[in-house]
């Protein structure tokens, strides 16, 4: 067992003990670690009016400001999302305010489940876009099948060139799924990396949060030990991770099978696992209907927003909440 595993093991035990006495926050109480509460304000578009909506289920939003990265963009903000089940397809909407409205890109999907000669799969989904300032490109990560995460790049955020596979079950021993990846600029001491990847991995039939690191966001190494496990949250499965930094440390927010989002402190060097409880409680009525998932965060005019997947599996949509 290495030093990182020892430190994380001790922190996990401490966090689990604290969780037993913790009163999980209600929708009106403060979120853990001083994070704001997010209140639902609407949907970025009307799902029933979309031109491309093959399964009536939209998941995994990724919101990106492009106004300071490219000229002549479709809008100040690009919203990436996807249907889940076959055929899936990476989709784009654009708008000038995080509060909406957003307009569907007329040629969706911008990436489909067949990209000759690179791949032909049942579906592609879970888009996450990273801006690489070193070479002025957008990197798009997406899964298809659930065992494989791929990457493509673009100079305009709309038209993409295929790069290749960046994550698969073959790269993380013992996993049967590796998907729902997000990538962030974040250095870990001693690894010489610039980027980290958070993703869902399935081992032993349960979903956990794993991680990897990279110097260029293209070639990756992965830790075979889960970064966050579901048990201390009283969950069986967790997924949809997003990295947040605050208070001189790092946190992962993710959703569990109960429908709530949870928060765990992992430390700046990913050497701890302190479960802090519920980060966001879903609405009991529409559109959440008891389930919120896969958050993506942005700030517009000093106001913080959270885009998220709202609603039951097989009928979810994209929703927007604002910090209060």
Backbone bond lengths (Angstrom), bond angles and torsions (degrees), N, CA, C in turn:
res aa  C-N    CA-C-N  psi(-1)  N-CA   C-N-CA  omega(-1)  CA-C   N-CA-C  phi
1 X - - - 1.470 - - 1.530 108.77 -
2 X 1.348 117.13 128.53 1.458 119.61 -177.81 1.533 110.84 -86.66
3 X 1.336 114.57 174.84 1.466 119.99 -175.37 1.522 111.15 -60.84
4 X 1.328 117.70 -39.82 1.462 120.79 -178.73 1.531 110.54 -62.35
5 X 1.351 116.52 -41.37 1.455 119.81 -179.88 1.532 111.34 -67.26
6 X 1.361 116.80 -38.45 1.464 120.26 178.19 1.522 110.79 -62.89
7 X 1.342 116.74 -46.87 1.458 120.92 -179.39 1.522 111.29 -62.74
8 X 1.319 116.57 -42.74 1.458 120.08 -179.40 1.528 110.58 -67.20
9 X 1.333 116.98 -37.08 1.455 119.72 179.56 1.516 112.13 -63.32
10 X 1.329 116.83 -42.26 1.461 120.57 179.00 1.521 110.82 -66.74
11 X 1.335 116.36 -41.40 1.471 120.11 179.94 1.519 111.14 -66.35
12 X 1.335 116.80 -38.30 1.461 120.43 178.81 1.519 111.02 -62.46
13 X 1.335 116.43 -43.40 1.467 119.79 179.55 1.516 110.98 -62.38
14 X 1.348 116.37 -42.18 1.460 120.91 178.14 1.515 111.00 -63.83
15 X 1.343 116.36 -44.55 1.459 120.21 -178.93 1.509 112.34 -65.25
16 X 1.341 117.40 -38.67 1.462 120.66 179.58 1.525 110.98 -65.06
17 X 1.353 116.09 -38.61 1.458 119.10 178.68 1.517 110.88 -65.25
18 X 1.341 115.91 -41.49 1.466 119.52 -179.84 1.517 111.26 -66.53
19 X 1.337 117.14 -35.61 1.456 121.13 -177.16 1.522 111.40 -62.99
20 X 1.332 116.71 -30.90 1.448 119.50 -178.35 1.510 113.09 -61.92
21 X 1.345 117.48 -27.50 1.457 120.76 -178.92 1.516 112.52 -103.31
22 X 1.338 116.54 2.52 1.462 120.68 -173.83 1.522 110.57 -84.27
23 X 1.321 116.21 131.26 1.461 120.80 170.95 1.516 107.71 -85.80
24 X 1.322 117.82 110.00 1.460 120.72 -177.79 1.525 109.97 -63.42
25 X 1.341 116.57 139.17 1.453 119.54 -172.47 1.517 113.20 -69.52
26 X 1.305 114.85 143.75 1.453 121.05 172.53 1.518 107.92 -82.06
27 X 1.354 118.96 168.62 1.457 120.41 -179.46 1.529 113.51 -55.09
28 X 1.338 118.33 -24.38 1.465 119.71 -175.85 1.530 112.60 -95.64
29 X 1.342 118.08 -8.14 1.456 120.46 -177.19 1.513 110.96 -90.98
30 X 1.336 116.59 171.63 1.450 121.38 -176.97 1.522 110.73 -69.32
31 X 1.346 115.92 143.11 1.459 120.93 173.75 1.522 108.78 -74.03
32 X 1.343 118.59 159.57 1.460 120.72 -178.96 1.526 112.59 -62.64
33 X 1.333 115.31 156.30 1.465 124.15 171.51 1.530 113.29 59.66
34 X 1.326 116.73 21.92 1.459 119.96 177.58 1.506 114.98 80.81
35 X 1.319 118.32 8.17 1.462 120.42 177.23 1.532 109.48 -71.26
36 X 1.336 116.80 151.50 1.466 118.50 -179.19 1.516 111.78 -75.17
37 X 1.304 115.91 159.64 1.454 121.01 165.90 1.522 108.51 -78.91
38 X 1.316 115.39 148.24 1.459 121.34 177.94 1.520 108.83 -115.59
39 X 1.330 115.43 126.14 1.463 121.68 -177.61 1.522 109.55 -109.37
40 X 1.302 116.05 129.95 1.467 122.68 -179.83 1.525 111.45 -57.73
41 X 1.345 116.00 131.54 1.470 120.03 177.42 1.517 112.86 -120.06
42 X 1.336 118.90 -12.47 1.456 119.41 179.26 1.516 112.00 150.36
43 X 1.321 115.20 -169.68 1.457 121.62 175.90 1.528 108.38 -111.55
44 X 1.335 118.19 149.13 1.466 119.88 -175.98 1.521 113.33 -71.67
45 X 1.324 116.25 -20.68 1.462 122.00 178.22 1.520 108.23 -155.55
46 X 1.313 116.73 170.45 1.461 121.55 177.37 1.518 108.76 -91.40
47 X 1.318 116.58 113.10 1.467 120.09 -173.94 1.521 112.06 -58.69
48 X 1.326 116.80 -40.23 1.467 120.02 -176.26 1.523 112.63 -67.39
49 X 1.342 117.05 -16.88 1.464 120.33 -178.89 1.526 113.25 -95.31
50 X 1.324 117.76 -1.13 1.458 120.60 -178.07 1.524 111.20 -68.19
51 X 1.309 115.72 141.86 1.462 120.53 175.90 1.524 110.68 -71.06
52 X 1.352 116.74 -41.74 1.461 120.97 -179.95 1.524 109.30 -109.80
53 X 1.318 115.67 108.89 1.467 121.99 -179.67 1.524 107.63 -158.22
54 X 1.339 117.31 70.98 1.464 119.90 -169.32 1.514 115.38 -72.44
55 X 1.342 118.94 -20.41 1.463 120.39 -174.38 1.524 113.59 -123.72
56 X 1.335 117.45 -2.74 1.468 123.56 -176.94 1.528 111.97 59.35
57 X 1.330 116.55 28.02 1.461 121.78 174.35 1.518 108.49 -137.40
58 X 1.341 116.31 119.04 1.462 121.58 -179.49 1.523 108.65 -116.95
59 X 1.341 115.82 134.39 1.461 119.68 -173.94 1.525 111.54 -135.71
60 X 1.317 115.96 170.40 1.455 127.71 163.51 1.531 113.16 52.92
61 X 1.330 117.96 65.56 1.469 119.40 177.50 1.523 111.70 -68.94
62 X 1.311 115.43 150.01 1.468 122.17 171.92 1.520 106.76 -138.30
63 X 1.329 116.99 113.90 1.463 121.60 -177.38 1.523 109.42 -100.92
64 X 1.338 116.60 134.04 1.464 121.20 -178.35 1.534 110.43 -139.09
65 X 1.327 115.69 131.12 1.453 120.13 170.23 1.513 109.48 -79.79
66 X 1.324 116.94 128.79 1.470 120.65 -178.44 1.524 112.26 -116.79
67 X 1.326 117.81 -6.21 1.453 122.16 -174.62 1.519 112.85 -61.92
68 X 1.335 117.63 -26.99 1.461 121.55 -179.68 1.528 112.28 -101.76
69 X 1.336 117.02 10.79 1.456 121.10 -176.86 1.521 113.49 -120.53
70 X 1.320 117.20 -33.50 1.460 121.02 -179.32 1.529 109.25 -135.44
71 X 1.302 116.52 160.12 1.462 121.45 174.51 1.528 108.87 -107.17
72 X 1.327 115.96 149.68 1.457 120.10 178.41 1.514 114.07 71.93
73 X 1.337 117.93 26.44 1.459 120.52 179.47 1.519 112.42 -70.02
74 X 1.310 115.77 167.39 1.466 121.02 179.68 1.520 111.61 -69.75
75 X 1.329 116.84 -27.09 1.457 123.13 179.90 1.511 108.24 -168.86
76 X 1.318 116.58 178.21 1.462 120.08 -179.95 1.524 111.94 -72.11
77 X 1.346 116.35 -28.45 1.460 120.90 -175.81 1.525 109.90 -128.95
78 X 1.325 115.17 139.25 1.460 122.08 173.89 1.521 108.30 -110.85
79 X 1.322 116.18 132.50 1.453 123.33 177.10 1.526 108.32 -114.37
80 X 1.323 115.76 116.00 1.463 121.87 176.87 1.529 108.51 -99.36
81 X 1.325 116.73 143.19 1.462 122.18 179.86 1.520 107.20 -161.00
82 X 1.327 116.93 179.23 1.464 118.92 -178.86 1.514 111.25 -160.40
83 X 1.352 117.38 150.07 1.452 119.09 161.17 1.524 108.47 -64.58
84 X 1.317 117.01 162.93 1.458 119.33 -178.84 1.520 112.00 -98.98
85 X 1.309 117.06 -64.90 1.457 119.66 -175.61 1.522 111.66 -68.70
86 X 1.318 115.34 168.57 1.463 121.62 -179.04 1.533 110.74 -53.73
87 X 1.348 117.05 135.16 1.462 127.96 6.85 1.530 114.20 -91.09
88 X 1.318 118.04 0.65 1.461 119.79 -175.00 1.518 110.87 60.34
89 X 1.324 116.07 -143.49 1.466 121.17 -179.47 1.514 110.59 125.86
90 X 1.321 116.91 127.50 1.462 120.89 179.79 1.523 108.80 -78.78
91 X 1.341 116.09 126.34 1.459 121.75 -173.02 1.524 110.83 -119.10
92 X 1.330 114.82 161.59 1.458 122.45 -177.20 1.527 110.02 -135.77
93 X 1.330 115.73 137.96 1.464 122.71 167.32 1.518 106.96 -132.16
94 X 1.321 116.95 159.23 1.466 119.53 -175.39 1.524 110.04 -141.07
95 X 1.344 115.30 152.27 1.456 120.74 179.78 1.513 110.28 -161.28
96 X 1.316 116.20 173.14 1.459 121.63 -177.45 1.521 113.43 -106.80
97 X 1.334 116.59 -0.33 1.459 121.41 177.89 1.514 108.18 -146.23
98 X 1.337 117.10 142.43 1.454 119.13 177.00 1.520 111.67 -67.61
99 X 1.315 116.58 -19.81 1.455 120.01 175.55 1.507 113.47 -77.52
100 X 1.355 116.97 -4.31 1.457 122.27 178.09 1.516 112.47 88.86
101 X 1.341 117.19 178.30 1.468 125.54 1.66 1.531 112.21 -82.89
102 X 1.337 115.05 165.48 1.453 122.38 175.54 1.527 109.53 -114.41
103 X 1.330 115.23 146.08 1.463 122.45 -178.86 1.519 109.81 -108.71
104 X 1.310 116.59 132.39 1.458 120.85 178.68 1.524 110.57 -66.59
105 X 1.323 117.30 133.60 1.461 121.30 172.77 1.522 108.11 -65.79
106 X 1.341 118.97 128.91 1.468 120.39 -169.79 1.520 114.89 -70.23
107 X 1.332 117.95 -16.29 1.471 119.84 -177.40 1.523 112.36 -106.78
108 X 1.351 117.66 24.59 1.467 119.27 175.22 1.526 111.16 -59.94
109 X 1.329 117.79 146.41 1.460 127.28 0.92 1.519 111.69 -82.41
110 X 1.328 115.98 148.08 1.458 119.53 177.96 1.527 111.41 -80.27
111 X 1.339 116.77 -20.11 1.471 123.05 171.12 1.520 106.97 -137.49
112 X 1.324 116.41 129.22 1.465 119.97 -176.86 1.523 110.80 -111.31
113 X 1.334 115.20 -179.42 1.467 120.75 -176.82 1.521 112.86 -79.57
114 X 1.304 117.50 -5.44 1.468 121.95 173.62 1.515 107.94 -126.51
115 X 1.315 116.50 120.77 1.465 122.26 178.76 1.531 106.53 -134.37
116 X 1.313 114.72 87.35 1.466 120.74 -176.34 1.531 110.37 -72.27
117 X 1.322 118.47 137.56 1.475 129.06 2.80 1.527 112.82 -96.58
118 X 1.342 117.89 19.78 1.461 120.61 -168.64 1.524 113.46 -82.10
119 X 1.334 117.77 -43.25 1.456 119.41 -179.09 1.521 110.08 -163.00
120 X 1.318 114.95 160.89 1.462 124.12 170.36 1.519 106.15 -144.92
121 X 1.349 117.12 110.10 1.458 122.71 -174.21 1.519 109.51 -130.70
122 X 1.325 116.69 170.46 1.464 119.69 -177.53 1.527 111.65 -68.72
123 X 1.357 116.13 -34.75 1.458 119.39 -178.34 1.518 109.77 -159.48
124 X 1.329 116.26 157.74 1.463 123.16 167.14 1.523 107.27 -127.74
125 X 1.352 115.95 143.92 1.463 119.47 -175.86 1.518 109.87 -160.83
126 X 1.320 116.71 -172.82 1.469 127.90 178.09 1.525 113.63 51.85
127 X 1.336 118.20 65.04 1.466 120.27 179.42 1.521 112.74 -74.98
128 X 1.314 115.61 136.88 1.462 121.84 169.93 1.517 107.65 -135.69
129 X 1.328 116.71 129.43 1.466 121.78 -176.19 1.519 109.88 -114.75
130 X 1.314 114.86 130.79 1.462 123.81 177.32 1.521 108.75 -116.47
131 X 1.326 117.49 136.78 1.467 121.64 172.78 1.518 108.24 -91.46
132 X 1.332 117.02 125.79 1.453 122.30 177.34 1.525 108.75 -101.09
133 X 1.325 118.62 101.92 1.473 120.22 -177.91 1.519 113.04 -67.40
134 X 1.343 117.25 -23.79 1.465 120.24 -177.57 1.520 112.12 -64.13
135 X 1.345 116.70 -32.75 1.475 119.19 -179.33 1.522 112.97 -130.05
136 X 1.335 117.16 14.34 1.473 122.53 175.46 1.531 112.05 53.33
137 X 1.317 115.54 51.06 1.463 120.99 178.80 1.525 110.23 -133.34
138 X 1.325 114.56 151.96 1.453 122.22 169.50 1.528 108.10 -92.29
139 X 1.336 116.46 131.97 1.452 121.85 174.28 1.520 107.96 -107.23
140 X 1.314 116.73 124.18 1.457 123.30 179.86 1.527 109.43 -106.75
141 X 1.328 116.62 122.42 1.463 122.87 175.65 1.527 108.04 -107.34
142 X 1.326 116.80 137.49 1.463 120.63 -178.77 1.518 108.92 -156.73
143 X 1.335 116.80 156.12 1.461 119.00 -179.29 1.517 111.49 -107.12
144 X 1.308 114.15 157.55 1.445 123.45 175.41 1.525 110.27 161.84
145 X 1.294 119.26 109.81 1.449 130.11 -6.85 1.541 110.90 -67.99
146 X 1.345 115.80 -167.39 1.465 119.03 -178.53 1.519 113.49 -67.86
147 X 1.314 117.00 -12.07 1.463 121.61 -179.96 1.527 112.43 -89.34
148 X 1.326 117.61 -5.21 1.467 120.20 -168.57 1.524 111.56 -138.21
149 X 1.322 115.75 130.46 1.465 122.02 172.67 1.524 108.48 -112.34
150 X 1.321 115.69 131.49 1.459 122.68 -176.81 1.521 110.01 -116.13
151 X 1.340 115.21 166.62 1.457 120.13 177.43 1.527 109.69 -135.16
152 X 1.340 115.08 143.73 1.458 122.50 172.52 1.525 107.20 -135.55
153 X 1.318 117.58 159.26 1.466 120.75 -177.69 1.523 110.91 -127.32
154 X 1.352 114.19 159.17 1.467 120.32 -176.26 1.518 109.46 -153.61
155 X 1.321 116.41 151.38 1.465 120.64 173.46 1.521 112.05 -97.32
156 X 1.340 117.52 -14.54 1.468 119.90 -178.79 1.524 113.76 -119.53
157 X 1.337 118.10 -3.39 1.459 121.42 179.91 1.512 114.20 78.89
158 X 1.336 117.06 3.93 1.468 121.62 -177.60 1.528 111.23 -121.15
159 X 1.319 116.57 -47.60 1.461 122.40 -176.62 1.529 108.61 -105.39
160 X 1.328 115.93 120.98 1.455 120.67 -170.15 1.526 112.00 -115.09
161 X 1.335 114.40 149.93 1.462 123.89 174.85 1.523 108.46 -112.57
162 X 1.312 116.86 132.99 1.462 120.61 -175.63 1.523 111.02 -69.70
163 X 1.337 116.04 137.35 1.455 121.75 175.71 1.523 111.62 -105.75
164 X 1.350 117.36 -55.93 1.451 119.43 -179.83 1.511 112.83 151.55
165 X 1.321 116.04 -172.59 1.462 123.59 178.63 1.525 108.60 -79.15
166 X 1.345 116.48 131.10 1.464 121.06 178.15 1.523 112.44 -115.30
167 X 1.325 117.09 -13.83 1.469 121.58 -179.55 1.520 108.25 -153.98
168 X 1.331 116.31 138.11 1.456 121.05 173.78 1.517 108.77 -153.90
169 X 1.317 116.62 167.76 1.456 120.60 178.80 1.526 111.46 -61.93
170 X 1.324 117.06 -26.98 1.465 119.91 178.72 1.524 111.72 -66.88
171 X 1.346 117.61 -20.68 1.461 121.59 -178.14 1.522 112.56 -90.54
172 X 1.328 118.10 -11.86 1.472 122.48 -179.16 1.522 107.37 -128.45
173 X 1.338 117.79 95.80 1.466 121.00 -173.91 1.526 112.90 -53.96
174 X 1.332 114.95 136.74 1.455 121.15 175.78 1.504 115.39 89.81
175 X 1.341 118.13 -4.04 1.462 120.72 -178.34 1.519 111.30 -93.28
176 X 1.320 115.12 149.45 1.461 121.28 174.99 1.528 111.74 -113.52
177 X 1.340 117.13 -12.22 1.466 122.38 172.16 1.525 107.76 -143.01
178 X 1.332 116.09 144.28 1.475 122.40 174.11 1.523 107.22 -145.17
179 X 1.324 117.20 99.91 1.467 119.94 -174.38 1.524 110.36 -156.39
180 X 1.332 116.27 -173.06 1.465 123.83 -178.71 1.540 110.67 57.07
181 X 1.324 115.15 49.44 1.469 120.77 -175.34 1.524 111.36 -89.10
182 X 1.336 114.74 142.38 1.460 122.33 168.48 1.530 107.63 -128.42
183 X 1.339 115.77 146.58 1.459 122.12 -176.15 1.525 109.45 -122.27
184 X 1.338 115.64 139.38 1.464 121.76 -175.87 1.522 109.94 -138.38
185 X 1.331 115.96 150.21 1.460 120.51 168.73 1.525 108.09 -73.52
186 X 1.323 116.66 117.16 1.461 120.83 -179.93 1.520 108.21 -168.67
187 X 1.318 117.47 120.27 1.462 122.03 -178.32 1.518 110.78 -93.17
188 X 1.318 116.15 138.79 1.455 123.92 175.72 1.531 107.76 -108.80
189 X 1.309 117.39 130.59 1.459 121.78 -176.60 1.529 111.07 -56.92
190 X 1.332 115.93 129.96 1.451 121.78 175.18 1.505 116.01 85.70
191 X 1.326 119.18 -5.83 1.464 121.04 -177.80 1.522 113.04 -99.17
192 X 1.335 118.28 -14.97 1.456 120.90 -179.12 1.513 113.87 65.68
193 X 1.320 115.83 26.03 1.468 119.88 -177.57 1.516 111.51 -99.16
194 X 1.313 115.13 163.28 1.468 122.93 172.10 1.518 110.81 -114.02
195 X 1.339 116.57 -26.53 1.458 121.81 -173.28 1.527 110.97 -126.49
196 X 1.327 115.32 152.12 1.458 121.77 169.43 1.523 108.68 -125.58
197 X 1.304 115.74 150.28 1.457 122.98 175.05 1.523 108.12 -117.71
198 X 1.327 116.89 130.32 1.458 123.18 171.05 1.521 108.00 -108.79
199 X 1.327 117.04 137.78 1.457 119.12 -178.08 1.521 110.06 -154.90
200 X 1.330 115.31 164.56 1.445 121.95 175.21 1.524 109.39 -88.29
201 X 1.324 115.93 129.44 1.455 120.81 172.60 1.510 109.42 -124.05
202 X 1.318 116.53 143.63 1.460 121.73 177.78 1.519 108.63 -106.22
203 X 1.337 115.78 121.78 1.460 122.14 172.19 1.519 108.08 -133.35
204 X 1.308 115.97 137.57 1.463 120.11 179.92 1.509 113.40 59.28
205 X 1.324 116.72 25.60 1.463 121.07 177.05 1.514 115.17 82.82
206 X 1.357 118.56 3.34 1.464 120.61 178.42 1.523 110.32 -122.54
207 X 1.330 115.31 153.00 1.459 122.21 -175.59 1.528 110.38 -96.28
208 X 1.324 115.16 132.17 1.455 122.51 -177.69 1.521 108.42 -135.48
209 X 1.332 117.14 170.64 1.452 121.92 177.24 1.530 108.98 -100.95
210 X 1.335 115.19 124.13 1.457 122.64 176.35 1.526 109.44 -113.45
211 X 1.352 115.66 174.57 1.461 118.43 -179.66 1.525 110.94 -150.15
212 X 1.340 113.30 160.17 1.451 121.39 174.84 1.513 110.00 -144.34
213 X 1.342 116.47 173.64 1.459 120.95 -177.15 1.520 110.72 -140.30
214 X 1.331 115.14 155.09 1.459 120.83 -175.03 1.518 110.15 -156.64
215 X 1.329 116.97 149.99 1.456 121.84 174.94 1.520 111.70 -86.95
216 X 1.355 117.29 -25.18 1.461 120.45 -173.12 1.522 114.40 -126.91
217 X 1.346 117.86 3.15 1.471 124.00 -179.24 1.526 112.93 68.97
218 X 1.328 116.66 12.00 1.465 121.09 179.40 1.524 112.70 -120.29
219 X 1.313 116.99 -41.09 1.464 122.68 179.09 1.521 108.11 -109.88
220 X 1.344 116.05 127.85 1.462 120.19 -167.21 1.514 113.09 -126.19
221 X 1.335 115.14 152.65 1.455 124.36 165.90 1.525 107.68 -120.20
222 X 1.347 115.90 150.20 1.456 119.85 -173.46 1.522 111.48 -131.12
223 X 1.335 114.61 143.40 1.455 121.72 175.27 1.529 107.91 -85.59
224 X 1.336 118.81 124.07 1.472 119.87 -179.97 1.529 113.93 -74.24
225 X 1.349 116.52 -9.35 1.458 120.83 179.08 1.524 110.03 -93.43
226 X 1.332 119.41 130.04 1.470 119.92 179.44 1.523 111.67 -56.86
227 X 1.322 116.12 142.33 1.455 122.30 175.78 1.524 110.74 -79.99
228 X 1.343 116.46 -40.73 1.465 122.66 179.52 1.520 108.10 -134.06
229 X 1.329 115.85 132.51 1.460 122.28 179.48 1.527 109.96 -112.64
230 X 1.333 117.87 155.04 1.471 119.78 -172.10 1.520 115.92 -81.57
231 X 1.327 118.28 -23.12 1.451 121.04 -171.30 1.518 116.07 -55.35
232 X 1.353 119.13 -47.22 1.467 119.31 -178.48 1.528 114.35 -63.27
233 X 1.325 117.77 -18.27 1.471 120.97 174.50 1.518 111.98 -91.49
234 X 1.333 116.49 5.07 1.462 121.87 -175.65 1.522 110.37 60.60
235 X 1.341 115.53 37.94 1.456 122.18 177.26 1.525 109.07 -115.66
236 X 1.325 115.85 162.51 1.460 122.23 173.45 1.524 110.00 -100.47
237 X 1.341 115.79 -39.53 1.464 121.96 -178.04 1.516 109.93 -130.00
238 X 1.343 116.45 140.98 1.462 122.22 173.03 1.522 108.33 -133.75
239 X 1.347 116.35 152.77 1.461 120.00 -175.94 1.529 109.17 -163.75
240 X 1.333 116.31 -176.71 1.459 122.59 175.04 1.509 114.46 60.20
241 X 1.357 120.03 51.11 1.461 120.91 -174.54 1.523 113.66 -76.56
242 X 1.328 115.60 148.38 1.469 123.01 173.63 1.513 108.15 -138.88
243 X 1.329 116.95 135.78 1.460 121.87 -179.60 1.523 110.29 -88.10
244 X 1.330 116.74 132.66 1.454 123.36 175.42 1.525 108.67 -128.33
245 X 1.318 116.93 142.32 1.466 120.57 176.25 1.519 109.35 -121.13
246 X 1.338 114.60 141.16 1.456 121.29 -175.82 1.529 107.52 -173.55
247 X 1.313 117.23 152.77 1.466 121.38 174.62 1.527 112.81 59.58
248 X 1.339 117.43 27.27 1.449 120.80 -179.70 1.520 114.40 71.55
249 X 1.327 117.40 18.74 1.459 121.23 179.36 1.525 109.27 -143.36
250 X 1.330 116.76 -177.63 1.463 121.45 -177.02 1.521 110.01 -125.65
251 X 1.328 115.12 147.15 1.462 122.78 -178.34 1.525 109.13 -132.34
252 X 1.309 115.31 156.03 1.458 121.54 170.04 1.516 108.10 -118.41
253 X 1.336 116.17 127.42 1.461 121.46 172.79 1.522 107.27 -106.92
254 X 1.324 117.49 141.07 1.456 122.46 -172.16 1.520 107.85 -160.33
255 X 1.321 117.21 166.75 1.459 119.35 178.28 1.522 110.64 -108.20
256 X 1.325 114.27 154.22 1.452 120.99 178.32 1.511 111.56 -115.54
257 X 1.323 115.99 172.68 1.462 120.24 -176.62 1.531 112.62 -66.30
258 X 1.350 118.13 -14.65 1.465 120.70 177.47 1.523 112.09 -74.02
259 X 1.348 117.15 -18.28 1.460 120.88 -178.11 1.507 113.86 106.25
260 X 1.341 118.52 -15.80 1.463 121.99 177.35 1.519 110.94 -86.78
261 X 1.348 115.50 160.93 1.455 121.22 169.12 1.522 108.42 -96.87
262 X 1.326 115.64 146.52 1.453 122.48 -177.64 1.525 110.04 -123.82
263 X 1.340 115.47 162.46 1.456 121.51 -178.76 1.528 109.54 -129.17
264 X 1.332 116.39 132.46 1.460 122.31 175.87 1.519 109.79 -131.87
265 X 1.324 116.41 131.17 1.462 120.30 174.33 1.528 108.47 -80.48
266 X 1.350 116.17 127.40 1.460 121.30 179.06 1.531 112.16 -112.77
267 X 1.350 116.80 -7.99 1.457 120.23 -179.18 1.512 111.98 79.59
268 X 1.319 116.81 158.34 1.466 120.11 -177.89 1.521 111.97 -64.69
269 X 1.338 117.56 -25.43 1.466 120.94 179.06 1.525 112.89 -104.78
270 X 1.331 116.87 15.72 1.465 122.22 177.03 1.535 110.61 54.08
271 X 1.336 116.41 42.88 1.457 121.38 -175.97 1.525 112.92 -115.81
272 X 1.327 116.87 16.53 1.458 120.17 177.58 1.522 109.83 -145.83
273 X 1.310 115.56 165.63 1.470 121.62 179.00 1.525 107.62 -146.59
274 X 1.326 115.58 84.70 1.452 121.65 -177.36 1.524 108.56 -109.45
275 X 1.307 116.30 105.16 1.459 121.65 -176.69 1.529 109.33 -77.09
276 X 1.330 116.41 127.90 1.459 122.24 -172.84 1.523 113.29 -110.27
277 X 1.321 117.62 -1.36 1.455 119.60 175.93 1.517 113.64 101.83
278 X 1.316 115.58 -157.54 1.466 122.23 -173.48 1.522 110.85 -76.57
279 X 1.321 115.66 127.17 1.462 123.04 176.50 1.523 111.20 -89.20
280 X 1.321 116.90 -39.53 1.469 121.64 -178.22 1.517 109.01 -150.63
281 X 1.331 115.68 130.20 1.457 122.17 178.14 1.523 109.42 -99.70
282 X 1.323 118.74 127.19 1.465 120.14 -177.84 1.518 112.15 -69.78
283 X 1.317 115.35 157.16 1.456 121.66 173.64 1.525 109.81 -66.24
284 X 1.320 115.53 146.54 1.460 118.66 177.04 1.529 111.47 -77.16
285 X 1.351 115.89 -27.38 1.456 119.96 178.31 1.514 111.89 -101.86
286 X 1.331 117.01 -169.67 1.458 122.50 -179.19 1.536 109.99 -64.28
287 X 1.354 117.96 148.39 1.463 124.77 0.91 1.522 114.19 -88.14
288 X 1.361 117.84 -12.21 1.458 119.50 -174.69 1.526 112.39 -66.47
289 X 1.315 115.53 -44.37 1.468 121.26 -176.24 1.526 111.07 49.26
290 X 1.348 115.10 41.21 1.453 120.50 175.02 1.517 115.75 88.56
291 X 1.330 118.25 8.00 1.473 119.62 179.81 1.523 110.89 -142.46
292 X 1.335 116.22 123.85 1.468 122.75 172.17 1.513 107.46 -129.98
293 X 1.358 116.92 143.43 1.460 119.19 -169.88 1.521 110.93 -158.31
294 X 1.353 114.80 165.96 1.465 124.69 168.47 1.527 113.43 49.63
295 X 1.343 118.84 59.87 1.462 119.80 -175.76 1.518 113.75 -73.13
296 X 1.326 115.31 152.29 1.463 123.96 171.70 1.522 106.45 -137.34
297 X 1.329 117.40 138.09 1.459 121.33 -168.49 1.520 111.65 -118.13
298 X 1.346 115.39 148.98 1.459 121.41 175.74 1.514 110.47 -155.26
299 X 1.335 116.16 162.73 1.460 122.31 178.77 1.516 109.22 -127.16
300 X 1.301 116.85 132.87 1.462 123.28 -178.84 1.521 107.92 -135.93
301 X 1.330 117.14 117.86 1.457 120.84 -179.94 1.513 112.81 61.88
302 X 1.330 116.81 32.26 1.457 120.99 -179.78 1.509 114.68 80.89
303 X 1.328 117.88 0.01 1.463 122.68 -180.00 1.525 108.94 -102.88
304 X 1.326 116.71 132.79 1.458 121.81 -178.93 1.531 110.55 -90.33
305 X 1.336 114.38 136.89 1.459 121.55 179.85 1.523 110.01 -126.03
306 X 1.320 115.14 152.52 1.458 122.04 173.33 1.524 109.08 -128.47
307 X 1.316 116.25 119.37 1.458 122.38 171.26 1.524 106.70 -93.44
308 X 1.317 116.44 138.96 1.455 118.17 -176.29 1.518 111.09 -152.51
309 X 1.310 114.42 166.24 1.452 123.84 177.33 1.523 107.51 -86.81
310 X 1.321 117.58 121.61 1.459 121.94 -172.95 1.520 110.80 -120.10
311 X 1.332 115.50 130.49 1.451 119.46 173.13 1.508 113.50 108.96
312 X 1.332 116.06 169.91 1.461 121.58 -175.43 1.520 112.32 -65.71
313 X 1.310 114.06 152.25 1.455 120.89 171.99 1.523 109.19 -52.60
314 X 1.321 117.33 135.64 1.465 128.25 179.76 1.521 113.31 87.71
315 X 1.355 118.27 -8.40 1.472 118.50 176.60 1.532 112.15 -142.08
316 X 1.314 117.23 19.14 1.476 121.14 -174.63 1.525 111.58 -69.38
317 X 1.333 114.67 159.80 1.450 121.91 174.79 1.516 108.29 -134.64
318 X 1.330 117.75 -179.92 1.441 122.46 176.63 1.534 108.21 -98.50
319 X 1.319 116.96 132.79 1.460 122.48 -179.90 1.525 110.07 -126.45
320 X 1.346 115.35 164.47 1.457 121.87 -178.88 1.522 108.08 -128.54
321 X 1.336 115.62 135.24 1.455 121.90 174.65 1.527 108.87 -126.76
322 X 1.321 116.81 153.00 1.460 122.72 -177.47 1.517 109.05 -121.08
323 X 1.330 116.16 140.54 1.472 120.88 179.45 1.513 110.51 -64.76
324 X 1.328 115.60 136.51 1.468 121.39 177.95 1.526 108.65 -129.06
